[in-house]
């Protein structure tokens, strides 16, 4: 069998670098004579059982019920975890439908790694729950061994910044009781004698990390769930989602259709992995993910590797997983292969490994564990995985369809996050909200204009994949999927040196570069797929200068801007807000229910308030301006009867706020409309003691305190060449603490 070094030399000598083409041949392992020796995988027992069963299967593994409280689609890690946690919450009549056998599709070939430390405190809690479920709870409940192996985890730091990042992870882990240690190169060598430590600054060692077996874990989850009354039905492909529209025009889940019958249900959970997009299309739901090839190789036996911890060398973008007396070697490359046409016939199968793509991991692996240079390759594993535009899972209720939940897009971390996310998803379904703050996973984080934009999804998912092992700097910005949503003043600000940041699809001003313009150019895929990587890219160079955990270089630029504005006694700011109208006969009742402050004030008033959920938690904050009803629409207000409010919501959470308000209106059956005018209106903010004086020169209205008091708004006409334009101006007063109280004016101008 070829060694890793021979594979590296062979590809370099015989194959020129080339971009992967769509339509790579599949090597289905569930047909014919079974896997070849070159394609054997670590879970051959499960694979062979699946082969035998798939030949004999002629229908569902058990009769379909006519109704179900919840139908989970997909029998991988997330589907099984969600069913298990629904059963633990006391949900009766929950059903899981799997097209083939449990773990087929993507779960069966996963590496099964579990690292407890992540930069997010919520993710640390999710991972801790997964670990408890697979290492303790399932075995206690079922008597079955899940295949959990606790051999520890080791993060490699080849730079000072990387070691600083690991020290932050260790500090976060202490809060949650996760044991970890920063080791010197010498201590690392003592722990892992086969490792090259000459180029290391140090490592982070987490002794209670480990690996999971997909087959053992999913089997145990299914056993525990069915013991509590749930059903698991295999060999039952879903063919459609039946939808009904209620008396208020709201689309709701009605039933799940299969080749063998229909199950009436008010709730569906899409845990179909790579195939989640196809399931979403059955229901008219957008699922922003892409399918890619993801690979690792399994080596021959390595003397002395037994009981060593798993390794993540982030700087080399490679991981080394202990596989008995061998290693699995994988990583994240800059040119992953997209699975262009996802086949619904793909179950227990693999792609042929493309060595042009995979070879870039070999050099890093050999550098870290030199014995690999002379070690043979026992098998290659290249299967499909789903990836999302921000490398975060897609969870929660879809905004397009009530009762349709997502639990997919786990970026090859479905086993690792499955327990925690399955628990939160079950809570979401039963209680209406997850127990943890899952905002960063909520499908509503993406604006609806982006969730089916193929170029944006493809570019952002590629960049997230390619940068998966990069240091997470607080002031970094994406290069992919940019310039999707821009303000009318975008070009004007760009010409003056504005450096833009991306938030929720919007290009918003970040700071101004005194050295010239820095436009965001079309995405170059970091030089992959035949694109030419930009070497002289002003915006990219500015971002690289921002790669620090300290104050970024633009901190001084903003300081100068603020001092200049203070000297001029005014600050001009262009803000990106969601601009909504809440109007109709029940708008006042809806406002009283939605907002924590009393907004039932006379027309012309403006109130800053929070939105709360039924648990008393905060869903968002916004300003609510009461409108006077009118039979005719104006440029800045729709025609309506009853009550009306103008809502200004922060742009980064606009879609979340829209979805929350819409859900409340639907659930409470309020007779009113929520109208989104975010794309039609702009918002300018002029702040400081001179703001009124400056705007008095522009607006045809008296802006004095008497005529335009605090927390009010009015429609006014702008002067100059835009004679027909209108603006809605809102006035605020603030107290400045330094130097004693001094009123500072602030006027928001909402213009069309």
Secondary structure, 3 states (H helix, E strand, C coil): CCEHHHHHHHHHHHCCCCCCCCCCCEEECCCCCCCCHHHCCCCHHHHHHHHHHHHHCCCCCCCCCCECCEEEECCCHHHHHHHHHHHHCCCCCEEEECCCCCCCCCHHHCCCEECCCCCCHHHHHHHHHHHHHHHHHHHHHHCCCCCCECCCEEEEECCHHHHHHHHHHHHHHHHCCCCCEEECHHHHHHHCCCCCCCCCCEEEEECCCEECCHHHHHHHHHHHHHHCCCEEECCCCEEEEEEEECCCCCEEEEEEEECCEEEECCCEEECCHHHHHHHHHHHCCCCCEEEEEEEEEEECCCCCCCCCCEEEEHHHCEEEEEECCEEEEEECCCCCCECCCCCCCCCCEEECCCHHHHCHHHHHHHHHCHHHHHCEEEEEEEEEEEEECCCCCEEEECCCCECEEEEECCCCCHHHHHHHHHHHHHHHHHHCCCCCCCCCCEHHHCCCCCCCCHHHHHHHHHHHHHCCCCCCCCCCCCCCCCCCECCCCHHHHHHCCEEEEEECCEEEEEEECCCCCCCCCCCCHHHCCCCCCCCCCHHHHHHHHCCCCCCCCHHHHHHHHHHHHHHHCCEEEECCEEEEEEEECCHHHHHHHHECCCCCCCCCEEEEEEEECCCCCEEEEEEEEEECCECCCECCECCECCEEEEEEEEHHHHHHHHHHHHHHHHHHCCCCEEEECCCCCEEEEEECCCHHHHHHCCECCCCCCCCCCCCEEEEEEECCCCCCCEEEEEEEEEECCCCCCCEEEEEEEEEC
